[in-house]
Amino acid sequence: MTLGAVLGALYGVAMVRLGLLPQQYVVNLMIFAMAGYFAGISKAPFTAILLITEMVGNLGHLLPLAVVSLVAYVTTDIFGGQPIYAALLNRMTVPESLSQLHHPVTFEVPVFAGSTLDMHQVRDFTWPTGSLLVEIRRGERRLVPQGAAMIRAGDTLVVMTDGSRQARVRAVIGGAAARPLTE
């Protein structure tokens, strides 16, 4: 919304400076730009119309908001744009081997005290090829694993891999998460 308002204000001020628009309409351009920007990045024109109408508190802007939002939506669609959250999801780095999984499966591995994984960061362990640590469960909490995340005894690791590799991946990770052998 802020970016849309800033773009609308910049355009409005430029039009006023060029003598093409009275100063009083700059606020309207800010309102329309907010709706257009939101409709373009979210690909949800009706949500943009309703949201801006509610924010402004005036139904007098309804028709211009609808036109701007629908034009922004169609323009984004013509150029092959995706909704912002879908585009961000597609940019997430997923190992290439996981994008080619034919039969993805997930399994859980408990981490025991004193094991290789206990009190080590996620990035310090060499994860088997074709595996992805999807989640760390710590009691009632569910953590999204990142490189700096610390794995602790009592955690349950949720791992994704291909069905054909499950036994090998489970053996490697399970061995690192198991209790150390006592002599």
N, C-alpha and C positions, 0 to 999 in steps of 0.2 A: 504494500500500500504506500509506504513511504517513497519508494523509488518511483512509483507512478505519479505521486503528487509532485515530486521534484521535477520529473520530466514535463509534466503539465505546466508547472510554474515557469520552467525555463522557456518552453514554447510560448506561453502567454506573454512573458516579459519581452521576448524577442519580437512577437507580433505587435506589442504596444510600442516598442522602440522604433519599429519600422512604420508606425502610424497606420497599421492595418486593423487594429482592434482597440476599443476603449478599455481603459484600466479595469473597469468594473467586471469584465468577463474573465479575468485571469483565474479567479476562484472557480468558476465553472469549468475551465479547462483542466484545472487540478483535479476536480471531482471526476470528470470524464476520463482523464488519463489513469486515475487509480483503478477505475472499473476496467478499462481496456487492458492495462498491464496485468491485473489479476486474472482476467478472462483468458489472456494469452498464455500466461505461464501455468495456469491450473487447468486450462481447457474446460472450464466450468462457467459458461457465460451467465447462466441463470443465477448461480450462486453469487457471482460478481454483482449482478444487478440488484439482487435482494440485499446483499451486504452493504453496498454503498448507499442504497436508498434508506436503509435503517440507520446508517451512520449520519447521513445528511438530515434525515427527519423531514424530508420534503418530497412529495410525489411529483412535483413539477419537473424534476430531472429524469423521470422514469423513461420517457421515449428516447432522449439522447443517450442515456445509459444503455438502453437496449441496443441501439444502433451501434454504438462504439464497441460494446461487448461482443456482439455477433460478428462485427467486422474483424475484431482482434482474433476471435475464435477461428473464423474461416481462413484468415491469413496464416495463422499458426498451422492449421490443418493443411493448407496448400503447400507450405514449405516443409511439411513432414515433421513438425515439432511434436514433442511428447509432453505430457503433463510433467511438471518439475520433479515430482517425487518418483515417477517412473523413470525419468532420465537419470536421476541420481542413483536409483537402484541398479540401472544398467551399467553405470560407471564403477560400481563397487568391484574391487579386484577379487576375482574368484580364480583360483588356479585353473589353468586350461584343462588339466586332466579331470577336474570335477565337472566342468561344463560338458564333458563328453560321457557322463555316466549314463549307462543304459538302464540299470536297475538300482537306483540310489536306495540305500538303506541307512538307518541310523541305529546306533547301539550305545549303551551306557557302560562306563567303566568307573568303578569306585577307586578312589585314591587312598591308600593306607599310609599310616604314619611310618616314617623312615624309608619310604620307597624312593626311587629315583626322581619321581615327579614332585614329591612333597617339598614344599618351600622353594620351588623353582618357578621362574617366569615362563610363560607360554613360549616365548621366542628362544629360550635356552634348550628346548627339546627338539630333536630332529624328528619331525612328524613323518610317518611313512608316505611315500608317493601315492597320490590318489586319495588322500584322506583330508578331512577338514574338521577342526574342532568347532562345533556349532554353538555350544553352550557350556557354561560351568554352573552347576547347581550347588549352592552352598546353603544348606538348610532350606528355608522357604524362599530364599533369593535365587534369581536366575540371572546370571551375568553373561553379557556378550563378551566373548574372549577377545582380548587384544594382546599385542606382544608383551606389554609390560604387566599384564595381569599375573598375579601370584597364584599358583596352584597350591592348595593346602590339603593336609590330611582331612578326610571326611567329605571332600568335594566329590561330586559325581560328574564325570566328563561325558558329554554327549558328542559323539563323533559320527560324521557322515562319510560314506565311501560307496563304491560300487559293490553289488552283491557278490560278484566273482572274487573280490579282494577282501571281503569281510573277515575271513578266518585269519589271513596273514596280518592284516591291520590290527585286528583285535588282539592277536598274540603279541605283537610288538608293543602296543600301548598298554595292554593288560600287564605285560611283564614289567614295564616301567612303573606302573601304578601299584604293583603287588607288594606285599610285605617282604622285607628282605629276609633271606634265609638265615636262621639262627644256627649257630654251631653247637 
